[in-house]
Amino acid sequence: MSGAGESKGNGAPNGNGNGNGNGAGQVLARYEIRLSGLGGQGILTMGKLLGQALALEHGYYVTHTQSYGPEARGGASRSDLVVSSAPISYPKTEYLDLLVALSQEAAASYYSYLKPRGTLLVDSELVRQSPTNVFLGLPFTRLAREKVGVVQATNVVALGAVAYLLPFARIEAMRKSLKAALPEKIRDANLKALNLGYQEAKKRLGQPITLPDPAGEGESNGTRMDLTDIMAED
């Protein structure tokens, strides 16, 4: 099953600094992200949260497509985003800049779609055999279980790491979007998970990702569209 949507930002990318080391307001020609894992890991919710934050709080154009297996839990699950400073002509991912894999199956299945200089980020305890020696890893599931006390927050711990690695993302904007999207009863635990993932990535994964030169790669101008048809089933 799959779904798709394009999201609308509130004007140009926000250029306000926040001291987190990431350069907000960067021009993006086209940046492709795939979040992947198994059903039950919250992959689709992770994609929805990231897409809304980049569109509504950062001002980028974002398309979101997703696919999941027929099983409620244990089937393949992926959530794809295309992010750009200009309207997006083709909404689906083709050549990934960032692949997040929270399962061994996801890493093996989707690595071939990664660009030669793309970034692979994995759950280091669930992906025991990486398809490449060049990757970044954190034990997202263990961090959620031991530091947050809620293993279901694994996806938000990973989201925090992604927020650090993406040089065009701002952690304050990610927090604001998460607060707006989640019910109050689970908000505090998820904010803790987001901050944990961000801080662990900052401490252990080095510098944020270096972006490719956007010169000459932009999409044509047009009108931004509202986010539609976003599925929330995980």
C-alpha positions as CSV (number, residue, x, y, z in Angstrom):
1,M,0.0,0.0,0.0
2,S,1.2,3.5,-0.6
3,G,0.3,7.2,-0.4
4,A,1.7,10.5,-1.5
5,G,1.4,14.2,-0.8
6,E,3.1,17.5,-1.4
7,S,3.5,20.0,1.4
8,K,3.5,23.7,1.6
9,G,6.1,25.8,3.4
10,N,5.5,29.2,5.0
11,G,7.5,31.2,2.5
12,A,11.3,31.0,1.8
13,P,13.5,28.8,3.9
14,N,14.1,30.4,7.3
15,G,17.5,31.9,7.6
16,N,17.5,32.5,11.4
17,G,20.4,30.9,13.1
18,N,20.0,28.8,16.3
19,G,23.5,27.9,17.3
20,N,23.1,24.2,16.6
21,G,25.9,24.0,14.0
22,N,23.5,23.4,11.2
23,G,23.1,26.1,8.5
24,A,19.4,27.0,8.3
25,G,18.0,28.5,5.2
26,Q,20.2,26.7,2.7
27,V,19.2,26.5,-0.9
28,L,18.3,23.0,-2.0
29,A,18.0,21.9,-5.6
30,R,16.6,18.5,-4.8
31,Y,17.4,16.4,-1.7
32,E,16.1,12.8,-1.5
33,I,15.6,10.9,1.8
34,R,14.4,7.4,2.5
35,L,13.4,6.3,6.0
36,S,13.1,2.5,6.1
37,G,12.6,-0.4,8.4
38,L,9.8,-2.8,9.5
39,G,6.2,-2.3,10.3
40,G,5.8,-1.4,13.9
41,Q,8.9,0.8,14.0
42,G,7.0,4.0,13.3
43,I,8.6,4.6,9.9
44,L,5.6,6.3,8.4
45,T,5.1,8.6,11.4
46,M,8.7,9.5,11.3
47,G,8.4,10.5,7.6
48,K,5.3,12.5,8.4
49,L,6.9,14.4,11.3
50,L,10.1,15.2,9.2
51,G,8.1,16.3,6.2
52,Q,5.8,18.6,8.1
53,A,8.8,20.1,10.0
54,L,10.7,20.8,6.8
55,A,7.7,22.2,5.0
56,L,5.8,24.1,7.7
57,E,8.7,25.2,9.9
58,H,11.5,25.5,7.4
59,G,9.6,26.7,4.3
60,Y,10.8,24.0,1.9
61,Y,8.8,22.3,-0.7
62,V,8.4,18.7,0.3
63,T,6.8,15.6,-1.3
64,H,6.1,12.5,0.8
65,T,5.4,9.1,-0.5
66,Q,5.3,5.9,1.5
67,S,4.9,2.2,1.2
68,Y,4.3,-0.6,3.6
69,G,3.7,-4.4,3.5
70,P,0.3,-6.0,4.3
71,E,1.4,-7.1,7.7
72,A,0.6,-4.8,10.6
73,R,4.0,-5.6,12.1
74,G,7.1,-7.1,10.6
75,G,6.5,-6.2,7.0
76,A,8.7,-3.9,5.0
77,S,8.0,-0.2,5.6
78,R,9.5,2.9,4.0
79,S,8.8,6.6,3.9
80,D,10.4,8.8,1.1
81,L,10.8,12.6,1.0
82,V,12.0,14.9,-1.7
83,V,13.0,18.4,-0.3
84,S,13.7,21.4,-2.4
85,S,13.8,25.2,-2.4
86,A,11.8,25.2,-5.6
87,P,8.6,23.4,-6.7
88,I,9.1,19.7,-7.2
89,S,8.3,18.3,-10.7
90,Y,8.7,14.6,-9.9
91,P,7.5,13.6,-6.4
92,K,9.2,10.2,-6.0
93,T,12.7,9.4,-5.0
94,E,15.2,8.2,-7.6
95,Y,18.7,8.6,-6.2
96,L,18.9,8.9,-2.5
97,D,21.0,11.4,-0.6
98,L,20.2,10.0,2.8
99,L,19.1,6.4,3.6
100,V,18.0,5.6,7.2
101,A,17.7,1.9,7.8
102,L,16.3,0.6,11.0
103,S,16.4,-3.1,10.0
104,Q,18.9,-5.4,8.3
105,E,16.4,-6.0,5.5
106,A,16.0,-2.3,4.8
107,A,19.7,-1.7,4.6
108,A,20.2,-4.6,2.2
109,S,17.1,-3.8,0.0
110,Y,17.6,0.0,-0.4
111,Y,21.4,0.6,-0.4
112,S,21.6,0.3,-4.2
113,Y,19.4,3.4,-4.5
114,L,21.9,5.5,-2.6
115,K,24.0,8.0,-4.5
116,P,27.8,7.3,-4.5
117,R,28.3,10.1,-2.0
118,G,25.1,9.6,-0.2
119,T,24.8,8.9,3.5
120,L,23.7,5.6,5.1
121,L,22.5,5.9,8.7
122,V,21.6,2.6,10.5
123,D,20.5,1.2,13.8
124,S,23.9,-0.2,14.7
125,E,22.5,-3.1,16.8
126,L,19.8,-4.2,14.3
127,V,21.9,-3.8,11.1
128,R,24.7,-6.3,11.9
129,Q,26.0,-6.6,8.3
130,S,26.1,-3.2,6.6
131,P,26.2,-3.3,2.7
132,T,29.1,-0.9,2.9
133,N,32.0,0.0,5.2
134,V,31.1,3.7,4.9
135,F,28.1,4.3,7.1
136,L,26.9,6.0,10.3
137,G,25.3,4.1,13.1
138,L,23.7,4.6,16.5
139,P,21.8,2.0,18.6
140,F,18.5,3.8,18.3
141,T,16.3,1.0,19.7
142,R,18.5,0.5,22.7
143,L,18.7,4.3,23.4
144,A,14.9,4.5,23.2
145,R,14.5,1.5,25.6
146,E,17.2,2.5,28.1
147,K,17.3,6.3,28.0
148,V,13.7,7.2,27.2
149,G,12.0,4.1,28.7
150,V,9.8,3.7,25.7
151,V,11.0,1.4,22.9
152,Q,8.2,2.8,20.6
153,A,10.1,6.1,20.6
154,T,12.9,4.5,18.5
155,N,11.7,6.4,15.4
156,V,11.9,9.8,17.2
157,V,15.4,9.1,18.5
158,A,16.4,8.4,14.9
159,L,14.5,11.5,13.8
160,G,16.7,13.5,16.2
161,A,19.8,12.1,14.7
162,V,18.5,13.0,11.2
163,A,17.8,16.6,12.4
164,Y,21.4,16.9,13.4
165,L,22.8,15.4,10.2
166,L,20.7,17.4,7.8
167,P,22.5,20.8,7.5
168,F,19.3,22.5,6.4
169,A,17.3,21.4,9.5
170,R,16.9,23.4,12.7
171,I,16.3,21.4,15.9
172,E,14.1,24.1,17.4
173,A,11.8,23.9,14.4
174,M,11.7,20.1,14.7
175,R,10.7,20.4,18.4
176,K,8.0,22.9,17.5
177,S,6.6,20.6,14.8
178,L,6.7,17.6,17.0
179,K,4.8,19.4,19.8
180,A,2.1,20.4,17.3
181,A,1.7,17.0,15.8
182,L,1.6,14.7,18.9
183,P,-1.0,14.4,21.6
184,E,0.0,15.8,25.0
185,K,0.1,12.4,26.8
186,I,3.1,11.3,24.7
187,R,4.7,14.7,24.0
188,D,7.2,14.8,26.8
189,A,8.6,11.3,26.1
190,N,9.0,12.0,22.4
191,L,10.6,15.4,23.0
192,K,13.1,13.6,25.2
193,A,13.7,11.0,22.4
194,L,14.2,13.8,19.8
195,N,16.7,15.6,22.0
196,L,18.5,12.4,22.9
197,G,18.9,11.4,19.2
198,Y,20.2,14.9,18.3
199,Q,22.7,15.0,21.2
200,E,24.0,11.4,20.5
201,A,24.4,12.2,16.8
202,K,26.3,15.4,17.6
203,K,28.6,13.6,20.0
204,R,29.2,10.5,18.0
205,L,28.6,11.0,14.3
206,G,30.9,13.9,13.4
207,Q,29.9,16.9,11.3
208,P,26.5,17.3,9.6
209,I,26.2,16.1,6.0
210,T,27.8,18.2,3.3
211,L,25.3,19.2,0.7
212,P,25.9,18.9,-3.1
213,D,26.2,22.1,-5.1
214,P,22.7,23.2,-6.1
215,A,23.8,25.3,-9.0
216,G,21.8,24.5,-12.1
217,E,19.8,21.7,-10.5
218,G,16.7,23.5,-9.3
219,E,13.1,22.7,-10.2
220,S,10.9,25.1,-12.1
221,N,8.9,27.8,-10.3
222,G,5.2,27.3,-9.4
223,T,2.7,27.4,-6.6
224,R,3.1,25.4,-3.5
225,M,0.5,22.8,-2.7
226,D,-1.1,21.7,0.6
227,L,-0.1,18.4,2.2
228,T,-2.6,15.7,1.2
229,D,-3.2,12.0,1.5
230,I,-0.7,11.4,4.3
231,M,-1.3,8.0,5.8
232,A,-0.5,7.5,9.5
233,E,-0.7,3.7,9.7
234,D,2.5,2.2,11.1
